[in-house]
Amino acid sequence: MFRYLRYLFLVALGLCLIVVALANRDIVTLSLLPESMATFAGIDWKIRMPLFLVIFGAIVAGLLIGFVWEWLRESRQRAEAARAKREAASLGREVKRLKAKPAAEQDDVLALLEDGGKAG
């Protein structure tokens, strides 16, 4: 059921993108700098492209910036999770080591408790 809803959503999204692209086919000129600043700096970079490419490019750039921003913001949580995982593994190894410890190496008090106080 959810698979069909996902497909329906993707089709609707695709149709919306196609409609936006068809409605914004006019050619626009993108400049790196304003005219006066471009002549002063000697950099007159311009490109002509359809408006819908500018719109879609801005959406993709915004998504990528947002993903990178969140990845950087969550680095503390990832580091904390990795530290907790290492600590849990270390504690697990210590528990296994302590369970495998021979009876001769056990503490005298523990040995007395296990014998039920019958040692003489």
MOPAC internal coordinates of N, CA, C and O (Angstrom, degrees):
PM7 1SCF
backbone

  N    0.0000 0     0.00 0     0.00 0    0    0    0
  C    1.4556 1     0.00 0     0.00 0    1    0    0
  C    1.5207 1   110.68 1     0.00 0    2    1    0
  O    1.2310 1   120.50 1   131.90 1    3    2    1
  N    1.3695 1   116.65 1   -48.10 1    3    2    1
  C    1.4560 1   119.89 1  -179.04 1    5    3    2
  C    1.5225 1   111.47 1   -68.45 1    6    5    3
  O    1.2310 1   120.37 1   151.77 1    7    6    5
  N    1.3263 1   116.90 1   -28.23 1    7    6    5
  C    1.4528 1   120.30 1   177.76 1    9    7    6
  C    1.5235 1   109.69 1   -63.71 1   10    9    7
  O    1.2310 1   120.37 1   137.41 1   11   10    9
  N    1.3189 1   116.89 1   -42.59 1   11   10    9
  C    1.4675 1   120.68 1   179.30 1   13   11   10
  C    1.5226 1   111.25 1   -67.56 1   14   13   11
  O    1.2310 1   120.30 1   142.54 1   15   14   13
  N    1.3165 1   117.04 1   -37.46 1   15   14   13
  C    1.4651 1   119.77 1   176.63 1   17   15   14
  C    1.5275 1   110.56 1   -64.70 1   18   17   15
  O    1.2310 1   120.48 1   141.06 1   19   18   17
  N    1.3357 1   116.69 1   -38.94 1   19   18   17
  C    1.4583 1   120.25 1   177.54 1   21   19   18
  C    1.5289 1   110.39 1   -63.86 1   22   21   19
  O    1.2310 1   120.61 1   136.31 1   23   22   21
  N    1.3306 1   116.44 1   -43.69 1   23   22   21
  C    1.4634 1   119.70 1   177.86 1   25   23   22
  C    1.5202 1   111.29 1   -63.07 1   26   25   23
  O    1.2310 1   120.35 1   138.81 1   27   26   25
  N    1.3111 1   116.93 1   -41.19 1   27   26   25
  C    1.4609 1   121.22 1   178.12 1   29   27   26
  C    1.5272 1   110.82 1   -62.31 1   30   29   27
  O    1.2310 1   120.52 1   137.46 1   31   30   29
  N    1.3258 1   116.61 1   -42.54 1   31   30   29
  C    1.4629 1   120.56 1   177.60 1   33   31   30
  C    1.5195 1   110.91 1   -63.15 1   34   33   31
  O    1.2310 1   119.86 1   135.85 1   35   34   33
  N    1.3371 1   117.88 1   -44.15 1   35   34   33
  C    1.4604 1   120.89 1  -179.56 1   37   35   34
  C    1.5330 1   111.71 1   -64.48 1   38   37   35
  O    1.2310 1   120.08 1   142.16 1   39   38   37
  N    1.3267 1   117.45 1   -37.84 1   39   38   37
  C    1.4638 1   120.87 1   177.09 1   41   39   38
  C    1.5264 1   110.08 1   -65.31 1   42   41   39
  O    1.2310 1   120.36 1   135.33 1   43   42   41
  N    1.3374 1   116.91 1   -44.67 1   43   42   41
  C    1.4651 1   120.72 1   178.85 1   45   43   42
  C    1.5284 1   110.68 1   -62.63 1   46   45   43
  O    1.2310 1   120.19 1   138.17 1   47   46   45
  N    1.3217 1   117.24 1   -41.83 1   47   46   45
  C    1.4561 1   120.87 1   178.02 1   49   47   46
  C    1.5239 1   110.94 1   -63.89 1   50   49   47
  O    1.2310 1   120.40 1   136.79 1   51   50   49
  N    1.3224 1   116.83 1   -43.21 1   51   50   49
  C    1.4605 1   120.81 1   177.65 1   53   51   50
  C    1.5165 1   112.07 1   -61.06 1   54   53   51
  O    1.2310 1   120.41 1   137.53 1   55   54   53
  N    1.3280 1   116.81 1   -42.47 1   55   54   53
  C    1.4639 1   120.19 1   177.98 1   57   55   54
  C    1.5304 1   111.16 1   -63.77 1   58   57   55
  O    1.2310 1   120.40 1   138.92 1   59   58   57
  N    1.3195 1   116.85 1   -41.08 1   59   58   57
  C    1.4706 1   119.93 1   177.73 1   61   59   58
  C    1.5241 1   110.79 1   -62.24 1   62   61   59
  O    1.2310 1   119.98 1   137.41 1   63   62   61
  N    1.3182 1   117.63 1   -42.59 1   63   62   61
  C    1.4606 1   120.48 1   178.86 1   65   63   62
  C    1.5252 1   111.81 1   -64.47 1   66   65   63
  O    1.2310 1   120.57 1   140.98 1   67   66   65
  N    1.3177 1   116.52 1   -39.02 1   67   66   65
  C    1.4669 1   120.37 1   177.91 1   69   67   66
  C    1.5224 1   110.37 1   -65.27 1   70   69   67
  O    1.2310 1   119.96 1   137.37 1   71   70   69
  N    1.3221 1   117.69 1   -42.63 1   71   70   69
  C    1.4710 1   121.23 1   179.46 1   73   71   70
  C    1.5267 1   110.16 1   -63.29 1   74   73   71
  O    1.2310 1   120.23 1   136.94 1   75   74   73
  N    1.3427 1   117.17 1   -43.06 1   75   74   73
  C    1.4653 1   119.99 1   178.12 1   77   75   74
  C    1.5230 1   110.34 1   -63.46 1   78   77   75
  O    1.2310 1   120.12 1   138.79 1   79   78   77
  N    1.3166 1   117.37 1   -41.21 1   79   78   77
  C    1.4637 1   120.67 1   179.41 1   81   79   78
  C    1.5196 1   111.27 1   -63.83 1   82   81   79
  O    1.2310 1   120.10 1   137.24 1   83   82   81
  N    1.3311 1   117.41 1   -42.76 1   83   82   81
  C    1.4602 1   120.17 1  -179.70 1   85   83   82
  C    1.5265 1   112.13 1   -68.50 1   86   85   83
  O    1.2310 1   120.58 1   147.99 1   87   86   85
  N    1.3247 1   116.50 1   -32.01 1   87   86   85
  C    1.4682 1   119.79 1  -178.99 1   89   87   86
  C    1.5237 1   111.99 1   -79.03 1   90   89   87
  O    1.2310 1   119.58 1   163.61 1   91   90   89
  N    1.3205 1   118.41 1   -16.39 1   91   90   89
  C    1.4719 1   121.67 1  -175.79 1   93   91   90
  C    1.5212 1   111.01 1  -125.68 1   94   93   91
  O    1.2310 1   120.99 1  -125.65 1   95   94   93
  N    1.3296 1   115.71 1    54.35 1   95   94   93
  C    1.4606 1   120.69 1  -178.66 1   97   95   94
  C    1.5122 1   113.06 1   -88.32 1   98   97   95
  O    1.2310 1   119.51 1   173.68 1   99   98   97
  N    1.3216 1   118.54 1    -6.32 1   99   98   97
  C    1.4620 1   121.14 1  -177.64 1  101   99   98
  C    1.5250 1   110.73 1   -61.75 1  102  101   99
  O    1.2310 1   121.12 1   -35.03 1  103  102  101
  N    1.3193 1   115.46 1   144.97 1  103  102  101
  C    1.4533 1   121.34 1   179.68 1  105  103  102
  C    1.5299 1   109.01 1   -83.32 1  106  105  103
  O    1.2310 1   121.06 1   -48.70 1  107  106  105
  N    1.3198 1   115.58 1   131.30 1  107  106  105
  C    1.4662 1   121.37 1   177.34 1  109  107  106
  C    1.5233 1   108.32 1  -122.42 1  110  109  107
  O    1.2310 1   120.94 1   -20.72 1  111  110  109
  N    1.3281 1   115.80 1   159.28 1  111  110  109
  C    1.4528 1   121.65 1   178.75 1  113  111  110
  C    1.5243 1   108.61 1  -108.88 1  114  113  111
  O    1.2310 1   120.88 1   -57.30 1  115  114  113
  N    1.3188 1   115.92 1   122.70 1  115  114  113
  C    1.4608 1   121.31 1   175.56 1  117  115  114
  C    1.5253 1   108.03 1  -100.12 1  118  117  115
  O    1.2310 1   120.98 1   -50.60 1  119  118  117
  N    1.3285 1   115.74 1   129.40 1  119  118  117
  C    1.4635 1   121.59 1   178.84 1  121  119  118
  C    1.5171 1   108.98 1  -115.05 1  122  121  119
  O    1.2310 1   120.93 1   -35.46 1  123  122  121
  N    1.3132 1   115.83 1   144.54 1  123  122  121
  C    1.4519 1   120.53 1   178.28 1  125  123  122
  C    1.5225 1   110.76 1   -70.58 1  126  125  123
  O    1.2310 1   120.24 1   139.12 1  127  126  125
  N    1.3358 1   117.15 1   -40.88 1  127  126  125
  C    1.4563 1   123.05 1  -178.78 1  129  127  126
  C    1.5272 1   109.73 1  -130.88 1  130  129  127
  O    1.2310 1   119.48 1   -21.72 1  131  130  129
  N    1.3424 1   118.59 1   158.28 1  131  130  129
  C    1.4645 1   120.25 1   172.36 1  133  131  130
  C    1.5284 1   110.30 1   -61.96 1  134  133  131
  O    1.2310 1   119.85 1   -21.56 1  135  134  133
  N    1.3397 1   117.89 1   158.44 1  135  134  133
  C    1.4748 1   123.19 1  -174.66 1  137  135  134
  C    1.5175 1   112.57 1   -53.02 1  138  137  135
  O    1.2310 1   120.41 1   128.56 1  139  138  137
  N    1.3319 1   116.82 1   -51.44 1  139  138  137
  C    1.4695 1   119.19 1  -175.60 1  141  139  138
  C    1.5280 1   111.30 1   -65.12 1  142  141  139
  O    1.2310 1   120.04 1   140.20 1  143  142  141
  N    1.3086 1   117.52 1   -39.80 1  143  142  141
  C    1.4638 1   120.80 1   179.35 1  145  143  142
  C    1.5235 1   110.77 1   -71.40 1  146  145  143
  O    1.2310 1   119.94 1   145.86 1  147  146  145
  N    1.3207 1   117.71 1   -34.14 1  147  146  145
  C    1.4622 1   121.46 1   179.99 1  149  147  146
  C    1.5203 1   111.05 1   -66.28 1  150  149  147
  O    1.2310 1   120.08 1   138.67 1  151  150  149
  N    1.3299 1   117.45 1   -41.33 1  151  150  149
  C    1.4727 1   119.47 1   179.01 1  153  151  150
  C    1.5243 1   110.51 1   -69.76 1  154  153  151
  O    1.2310 1   119.79 1   144.39 1  155  154  153
  N    1.3269 1   118.01 1   -35.61 1  155  154  153
  C    1.4581 1   121.53 1   178.81 1  157  155  154
  C    1.5264 1   110.91 1   -67.70 1  158  157  155
  O    1.2310 1   120.27 1   137.74 1  159  158  157
  N    1.3230 1   117.10 1   -42.26 1  159  158  157
  C    1.4696 1   121.45 1  -177.79 1  161  159  158
  C    1.5183 1   112.36 1   -83.24 1  162  161  159
  O    1.2310 1   119.99 1   163.58 1  163  162  161
  N    1.3010 1   117.63 1   -16.42 1  163  162  161
  C    1.4586 1   120.57 1  -178.47 1  165  163  162
  C    1.5162 1   112.99 1    78.32 1  166  165  163
  O    1.2310 1   120.40 1  -164.47 1  167  166  165
  N    1.3147 1   116.83 1    15.53 1  167  166  165
  C    1.4623 1   121.47 1   178.71 1  169  167  166
  C    1.5190 1   107.21 1  -115.25 1  170  169  167
  O    1.2310 1   120.95 1   -69.86 1  171  170  169
  N    1.3085 1   115.80 1   110.14 1  171  170  169
  C    1.4632 1   119.50 1  -178.41 1  173  171  170
  C    1.5225 1   109.09 1  -121.27 1  174  173  171
  O    1.2310 1   120.75 1  -115.29 1  175  174  173
  N    1.3377 1   116.17 1    64.71 1  175  174  173
  C    1.4628 1   121.89 1  -178.11 1  177  175  174
  C    1.5172 1   109.15 1   -86.59 1  178  177  175
  O    1.2310 1   120.97 1   -57.88 1  179  178  177
  N    1.3211 1   115.75 1   122.12 1  179  178  177
  C    1.4665 1   121.50 1   177.82 1  181  179  178
  C    1.5192 1   108.61 1  -138.16 1  182  181  179
  O    1.2310 1   121.61 1   -28.71 1  183  182  181
  N    1.3172 1   114.52 1   151.29 1  183  182  181
  C    1.4671 1   120.26 1   175.68 1  185  183  182
  C    1.5169 1   107.87 1  -142.87 1  186  185  183
  O    1.2310 1   121.34 1   -38.11 1  187  186  185
  N    1.3106 1   115.04 1   141.89 1  187  186  185
  C    1.4735 1   120.64 1   178.64 1  189  187  186
  C    1.5199 1   108.05 1  -109.44 1  190  189  187
  O    1.2310 1   121.13 1   -48.48 1  191  190  189
  N    1.3458 1   115.44 1   131.52 1  191  190  189
  C    1.4595 1   120.57 1  -179.69 1  193  191  190
  C    1.5207 1   109.44 1  -156.89 1  194  193  191
  O    1.2310 1   120.45 1   -16.04 1  195  194  193
  N    1.3264 1   116.75 1   163.96 1  195  194  193
  C    1.4681 1   119.47 1   177.60 1  197  195  194
  C    1.5363 1   110.72 1   -66.05 1  198  197  195
  O    1.2310 1   121.20 1   -32.33 1  199  198  197
  N    1.3169 1   115.30 1   147.67 1  199  198  197
  C    1.4608 1   120.99 1  -177.34 1  201  199  198
  C    1.5256 1   112.14 1   -61.01 1  202  201  199
  O    1.2310 1   120.00 1   143.96 1  203  202  201
  N    1.3477 1   117.60 1   -36.04 1  203  202  201
  C    1.4654 1   118.63 1  -177.76 1  205  203  202
  C    1.5253 1   111.65 1   -64.45 1  206  205  203
  O    1.2310 1   120.00 1   150.33 1  207  206  205
  N    1.3462 1   117.61 1   -29.67 1  207  206  205
  C    1.4660 1   119.52 1   175.79 1  209  207  206
  C    1.5238 1   111.27 1   -67.75 1  210  209  207
  O    1.2310 1   120.84 1   143.90 1  211  210  209
  N    1.3266 1   116.00 1   -36.10 1  211  210  209
  C    1.4594 1   120.04 1   176.73 1  213  211  210
  C    1.5302 1   109.50 1   -64.68 1  214  213  211
  O    1.2310 1   120.62 1   135.63 1  215  214  213
  N    1.3344 1   116.43 1   -44.37 1  215  214  213
  C    1.4661 1   120.93 1  -179.90 1  217  215  214
  C    1.5214 1   110.59 1   -62.93 1  218  217  215
  O    1.2310 1   119.87 1   129.85 1  219  218  217
  N    1.3283 1   117.85 1   -50.15 1  219  218  217
  C    1.4678 1   121.39 1  -178.82 1  221  219  218
  C    1.5263 1   111.13 1   -64.85 1  222  221  219
  O    1.2310 1   120.42 1   141.73 1  223  222  221
  N    1.3381 1   116.79 1   -38.27 1  223  222  221
  C    1.4655 1   120.38 1   177.52 1  225  223  222
  C    1.5207 1   111.71 1   -63.10 1  226  225  223
  O    1.2310 1   120.65 1   140.55 1  227  226  225
  N    1.3351 1   116.37 1   -39.45 1  227  226  225
  C    1.4651 1   119.92 1   178.11 1  229  227  226
  C    1.5285 1   110.77 1   -66.25 1  230  229  227
  O    1.2310 1   120.14 1   141.44 1  231  230  229
  N    1.3178 1   117.35 1   -38.56 1  231  230  229
  C    1.4654 1   120.71 1   177.94 1  233  231  230
  C    1.5276 1   110.36 1   -63.90 1  234  233  231
  O    1.2310 1   120.44 1   133.21 1  235  234  233
  N    1.3263 1   116.76 1   -46.79 1  235  234  233
  C    1.4691 1   120.77 1  -179.82 1  237  235  234
  C    1.5244 1   110.58 1   -64.06 1  238  237  235
  O    1.2310 1   120.17 1   137.23 1  239  238  237
  N    1.3348 1   117.28 1   -42.77 1  239  238  237
  C    1.4651 1   120.25 1   178.78 1  241  239  238
  C    1.5291 1   110.42 1   -62.39 1  242  241  239
  O    1.2310 1   119.97 1   138.61 1  243  242  241
  N    1.3136 1   117.66 1   -41.39 1  243  242  241
  C    1.4677 1   120.73 1   178.03 1  245  243  242
  C    1.5122 1   112.41 1   -63.17 1  246  245  243
  O    1.2310 1   120.47 1   138.81 1  247  246  245
  N    1.3225 1   116.71 1   -41.19 1  247  246  245
  C    1.4631 1   120.26 1   177.55 1  249  247  246
  C    1.5289 1   111.46 1   -63.84 1  250  249  247
  O    1.2310 1   120.55 1   135.56 1  251  250  249
  N    1.3275 1   116.55 1   -44.44 1  251  250  249
  C    1.4679 1   119.66 1  -179.79 1  253  251  250
  C    1.5205 1   111.39 1   -64.35 1  254  253  251
  O    1.2310 1   120.17 1   137.65 1  255  254  253
  N    1.3294 1   117.29 1   -42.35 1  255  254  253
  C    1.4616 1   120.35 1   177.88 1  257  255  254
  C    1.5255 1   109.82 1   -62.40 1  258  257  255
  O    1.2310 1   120.09 1   138.23 1  259  258  257
  N    1.3204 1   117.44 1   -41.77 1  259  258  257
  C    1.4614 1   120.91 1   178.67 1  261  259  258
  C    1.5198 1   112.51 1   -63.95 1  262  261  259
  O    1.2310 1   120.15 1   138.37 1  263  262  261
  N    1.3327 1   117.32 1   -41.63 1  263  262  261
  C    1.4651 1   120.52 1   178.74 1  265  263  262
  C    1.5277 1   111.05 1   -63.33 1  266  265  263
  O    1.2310 1   120.40 1   134.79 1  267  266  265
  N    1.3237 1   116.84 1   -45.21 1  267  266  265
  C    1.4663 1   120.61 1   179.91 1  269  267  266
  C    1.5242 1   110.13 1   -65.00 1  270  269  267
  O    1.2310 1   120.29 1   137.83 1  271  270  269
  N    1.3228 1   117.04 1   -42.17 1  271  270  269
  C    1.4636 1   121.19 1   179.04 1  273  271  270
  C    1.5269 1   110.73 1   -58.99 1  274  273  271
  O    1.2310 1   120.12 1   133.04 1  275  274  273
  N    1.3231 1   117.38 1   -46.96 1  275  274  273
  C    1.4640 1   121.33 1   179.91 1  277  275  274
  C    1.5228 1   111.38 1   -65.93 1  278  277  275
  O    1.2310 1   120.14 1   141.10 1  279  278  277
  N    1.3258 1   117.33 1   -38.90 1  279  278  277
  C    1.4559 1   120.72 1   179.16 1  281  279  278
  C    1.5288 1   109.84 1   -61.98 1  282  281  279
  O    1.2310 1   120.36 1   136.77 1  283  282  281
  N    1.3360 1   116.92 1   -43.23 1  283  282  281
  C    1.4573 1   120.51 1   177.81 1  285  283  282
  C    1.5276 1   111.34 1   -67.64 1  286  285  283
  O    1.2310 1   119.98 1   140.60 1  287  286  285
  N    1.3219 1   117.64 1   -39.40 1  287  286  285
  C    1.4555 1   121.85 1  -178.43 1  289  287  286
  C    1.5246 1   111.72 1   -66.06 1  290  289  287
  O    1.2310 1   120.34 1   146.33 1  291  290  289
  N    1.3174 1   116.96 1   -33.67 1  291  290  289
  C    1.4660 1   121.23 1  -176.79 1  293  291  290
  C    1.5290 1   112.80 1   -90.81 1  294  293  291
  O    1.2310 1   119.55 1  -171.32 1  295  294  293
  N    1.3133 1   118.46 1     8.68 1  295  294  293
  C    1.4684 1   119.92 1  -177.86 1  297  295  294
  C    1.5269 1   111.38 1   -63.81 1  298  297  295
  O    1.2310 1   119.91 1   145.83 1  299  298  297
  N    1.3325 1   117.79 1   -34.17 1  299  298  297
  C    1.4706 1   120.07 1   177.70 1  301  299  298
  C    1.5215 1   111.22 1   -62.83 1  302  301  299
  O    1.2310 1   120.37 1   137.66 1  303  302  301
  N    1.3409 1   116.89 1   -42.34 1  303  302  301
  C    1.4655 1   119.69 1   179.73 1  305  303  302
  C    1.5215 1   110.67 1   -66.06 1  306  305  303
  O    1.2310 1   119.76 1   140.98 1  307  306  305
  N    1.3223 1   118.06 1   -39.02 1  307  306  305
  C    1.4604 1   120.44 1   178.51 1  309  307  306
  C    1.5231 1   111.11 1   -65.50 1  310  309  307
  O    1.2310 1   120.56 1   139.48 1  311  310  309
  N    1.3296 1   116.54 1   -40.52 1  311  310  309
  C    1.4678 1   120.15 1   178.63 1  313  311  310
  C    1.5254 1   110.26 1   -65.62 1  314  313  311
  O    1.2310 1   119.92 1   138.89 1  315  314  313
  N    1.3157 1   117.76 1   -41.11 1  315  314  313
  C    1.4695 1   121.71 1   178.26 1  317  315  314
  C    1.5248 1   110.65 1   -63.54 1  318  317  315
  O    1.2310 1   120.17 1   138.36 1  319  318  317
  N    1.3306 1   117.27 1   -41.64 1  319  318  317
  C    1.4658 1   120.70 1   178.84 1  321  319  318
  C    1.5301 1   110.86 1   -64.97 1  322  321  319
  O    1.2310 1   119.97 1   139.63 1  323  322  321
  N    1.3181 1   117.66 1   -40.37 1  323  322  321
  C    1.4702 1   120.65 1   179.02 1  325  323  322
  C    1.5266 1   110.14 1   -65.39 1  326  325  323
  O    1.2310 1   120.37 1   140.10 1  327  326  325
  N    1.3404 1   116.90 1   -39.90 1  327  326  325
  C    1.4613 1   120.10 1   178.47 1  329  327  326
  C    1.5268 1   110.89 1   -65.06 1  330  329  327
  O    1.2310 1   120.37 1   137.28 1  331  330  329
  N    1.3258 1   116.89 1   -42.72 1  331  330  329
  C    1.4653 1   120.51 1   179.15 1  333  331  330
  C    1.5319 1   110.78 1   -64.90 1  334  333  331
  O    1.2310 1   120.25 1   143.34 1  335  334  333
  N    1.3217 1   117.13 1   -36.66 1  335  334  333
  C    1.4662 1   120.60 1   178.89 1  337  335  334
  C    1.5318 1   110.73 1   -66.59 1  338  337  335
  O    1.2310 1   120.61 1   137.99 1  339  338  337
  N    1.3450 1   116.44 1   -42.01 1  339  338  337
  C    1.4696 1   119.60 1   177.52 1  341  339  338
  C    1.5210 1   110.82 1   -64.17 1  342  341  339
  O    1.2310 1   120.44 1   139.15 1  343  342  341
  N    1.3292 1   116.76 1   -40.85 1  343  342  341
  C    1.4609 1   120.59 1  -179.96 1  345  343  342
  C    1.5284 1   111.10 1   -65.59 1  346  345  343
  O    1.2310 1   120.20 1   139.03 1  347  346  345
  N    1.3400 1   117.22 1   -40.97 1  347  346  345
  C    1.4664 1   120.53 1   178.29 1  349  347  346
  C    1.5249 1   110.77 1   -63.95 1  350  349  347
  O    1.2310 1   120.35 1   139.40 1  351  350  349
  N    1.3311 1   116.93 1   -40.60 1  351  350  349
  C    1.4670 1   119.77 1   178.42 1  353  351  350
  C    1.5248 1   110.49 1   -64.85 1  354  353  351
  O    1.2310 1   120.53 1   139.00 1  355  354  353
  N    1.3208 1   116.59 1   -41.00 1  355  354  353
  C    1.4609 1   120.41 1   178.72 1  357  355  354
  C    1.5297 1   111.20 1   -63.56 1  358  357  355
  O    1.2310 1   120.69 1   136.58 1  359  358  357
  N    1.3244 1   116.28 1   -43.42 1  359  358  357
  C    1.4644 1   119.77 1   178.13 1  361  359  358
  C    1.5225 1   111.78 1   -65.26 1  362  361  359
  O    1.2310 1   120.35 1   142.71 1  363  362  361
  N    1.3288 1   116.94 1   -37.29 1  363  362  361
  C    1.4660 1   120.68 1   176.78 1  365  363  362
  C    1.5152 1   111.75 1   -62.67 1  366  365  363
  O    1.2310 1   120.97 1   137.55 1  367  366  365
  N    1.3343 1   115.76 1   -42.45 1  367  366  365
  C    1.4789 1   119.02 1   177.52 1  369  367  366
  C    1.5233 1   110.82 1   -64.29 1  370  369  367
  O    1.2310 1   120.44 1   141.20 1  371  370  369
  N    1.3319 1   116.77 1   -38.80 1  371  370  369
  C    1.4662 1   120.10 1   179.41 1  373  371  370
  C    1.5241 1   111.42 1   -66.03 1  374  373  371
  O    1.2310 1   119.86 1   140.60 1  375  374  373
  N    1.3263 1   117.88 1   -39.40 1  375  374  373
  C    1.4676 1   121.30 1   177.57 1  377  375  374
  C    1.5228 1   110.22 1   -63.10 1  378  377  375
  O    1.2310 1   120.09 1   135.93 1  379  378  377
  N    1.3287 1   117.43 1   -44.07 1  379  378  377
  C    1.4641 1   120.59 1   178.18 1  381  379  378
  C    1.5219 1   110.92 1   -61.71 1  382  381  379
  O    1.2310 1   120.86 1   138.50 1  383  382  381
  N    1.3256 1   115.96 1   -41.50 1  383  382  381
  C    1.4631 1   119.97 1  -179.83 1  385  383  382
  C    1.5256 1   110.63 1   -64.48 1  386  385  383
  O    1.2310 1   120.33 1   138.58 1  387  386  385
  N    1.3275 1   116.97 1   -41.42 1  387  386  385
  C    1.4589 1   120.04 1  -179.25 1  389  387  386
  C    1.5244 1   111.87 1   -70.48 1  390  389  387
  O    1.2310 1   119.67 1   146.01 1  391  390  389
  N    1.3057 1   118.23 1   -33.99 1  391  390  389
  C    1.4682 1   120.61 1   178.15 1  393  391  390
  C    1.5150 1   111.27 1   -71.11 1  394  393  391
  O    1.2310 1   120.33 1   149.31 1  395  394  393
  N    1.3138 1   116.98 1   -30.69 1  395  394  393
  C    1.4646 1   120.67 1  -178.44 1  397  395  394
  C    1.5229 1   111.92 1   -86.84 1  398  397  395
  O    1.2310 1   119.27 1  -179.68 1  399  398  397
  N    1.3003 1   119.00 1     0.32 1  399  398  397
  C    1.4612 1   122.93 1  -178.80 1  401  399  398
  C    1.5263 1   109.98 1   -65.02 1  402  401  399
  O    1.2310 1   119.44 1   -49.98 1  403  402  401
  N    1.3353 1   118.68 1   130.02 1  403  402  401
  C    1.4698 1   121.05 1  -179.73 1  405  403  402
  C    1.5314 1   111.44 1   -63.72 1  406  405  403
  O    1.2310 1   120.98 1   -23.30 1  407  406  405
  N    1.3291 1   115.73 1   156.70 1  407  406  405
  C    1.4693 1   121.61 1  -177.02 1  409  407  406
  C    1.5226 1   111.26 1   -64.68 1  410  409  407
  O    1.2310 1   119.69 1   150.73 1  411  410  409
  N    1.3155 1   118.19 1   -29.27 1  411  410  409
  C    1.4583 1   121.11 1  -178.31 1  413  411  410
  C    1.5244 1   111.33 1   -67.05 1  414  413  411
  O    1.2310 1   119.93 1   153.40 1  415  414  413
  N    1.3258 1   117.74 1   -26.60 1  415  414  413
  C    1.4472 1   121.26 1  -177.96 1  417  415  414
  C    1.5261 1   112.28 1   -90.45 1  418  417  415
  O    1.2310 1   119.54 1   177.43 1  419  418  417
  N    1.3308 1   118.49 1    -2.57 1  419  418  417
  C    1.4543 1   120.49 1  -177.75 1  421  419  418
  C    1.5180 1   111.21 1   -69.84 1  422  421  419
  O    1.2310 1   121.82 1   -19.45 1  423  422  421
  N    1.2817 1   114.11 1   160.55 1  423  422  421
  C    1.4538 1   120.97 1   178.18 1  425  423  422
  C    1.5334 1   109.41 1   -65.85 1  426  425  423
  O    1.2310 1   120.03 1   -33.96 1  427  426  425
  N    1.3305 1   117.55 1   146.04 1  427  426  425
  C    1.4643 1   121.79 1  -179.04 1  429  427  426
  C    1.5304 1   111.58 1   -61.65 1  430  429  427
  O    1.2310 1   120.50 1   141.20 1  431  430  429
  N    1.3161 1   116.65 1   -38.80 1  431  430  429
  C    1.4671 1   119.93 1  -179.43 1  433  431  430
  C    1.5207 1   109.93 1   -65.03 1  434  433  431
  O    1.2310 1   120.56 1   137.22 1  435  434  433
  N    1.3261 1   116.53 1   -42.78 1  435  434  433
  C    1.4644 1   119.52 1   178.59 1  437  435  434
  C    1.5195 1   111.10 1   -65.03 1  438  437  435
  O    1.2310 1   120.36 1   141.29 1  439  438  437
  N    1.3244 1   116.93 1   -38.71 1  439  438  437
  C    1.4654 1   119.76 1   178.35 1  441  439  438
  C    1.5187 1   110.84 1   -62.47 1  442  441  439
  O    1.2310 1   120.06 1   139.48 1  443  442  441
  N    1.3424 1   117.49 1   -40.52 1  443  442  441
  C    1.4754 1   120.82 1   177.90 1  445  443  442
  C    1.5135 1   111.16 1   -64.30 1  446  445  443
  O    1.2310 1   121.12 1   139.89 1  447  446  445
  N    1.3363 1   115.46 1   -40.11 1  447  446  445
  C    1.4712 1   118.55 1  -179.99 1  449  447  446
  C    1.5223 1   111.49 1   -67.42 1  450  449  447
  O    1.2310 1   120.17 1   142.59 1  451  450  449
  N    1.3240 1   117.29 1   -37.41 1  451  450  449
  C    1.4600 1   120.11 1   179.84 1  453  451  450
  C    1.5224 1   111.71 1   -69.77 1  454  453  451
  O    1.2310 1   120.30 1   146.26 1  455  454  453
  N    1.3401 1   117.04 1   -33.74 1  455  454  453
  C    1.4596 1   121.04 1   178.63 1  457  455  454
  C    1.5109 1   110.83 1   -77.61 1  458  457  455
  O    1.2310 1   119.41 1   170.47 1  459  458  457
  N    1.2800 1   118.73 1    -9.53 1  459  458  457
  C    1.4476 1   122.19 1  -179.55 1  461  459  458
  C    1.5153 1   112.05 1    76.69 1  462  461  459
  O    1.2310 1   120.54 1  -157.10 1  463  462  461
  N    1.3241 1   116.57 1    22.90 1  463  462  461
  C    1.4546 1   120.70 1   178.62 1  465  463  462
  C    1.5142 1   112.89 1    77.32 1  466  465  463
  O    1.2310 1   118.80 1  -164.38 1  467  466  465
  N    1.3340 1   119.89 1    15.62 1  467  466  465
  C    1.4628 1   123.83 1  -177.47 1  469  467  466
  C    1.5046 1   112.42 1   -86.89 1  470  469  467
  O    1.2310 1   120.17 1   171.01 1  471  470  469
  N    1.3396 1   117.27 1    -8.99 1  471  470  469
  C    1.4723 1   119.14 1  -177.69 1  473  471  470
  C    1.5150 1   109.53 1   -67.78 1  474  473  471
  O    1.2310 1   120.56 1   -36.29 1  475  474  473
  N    1.2562 1   116.54 1   143.71 1  475  474  473
  C    1.4423 1   118.72 1  -172.15 1  477  475  474
  C    1.4036 1   111.85 1  -122.62 1  478  477  475
  O    1.2310 1   120.10 1   180.00 1  479  478  477

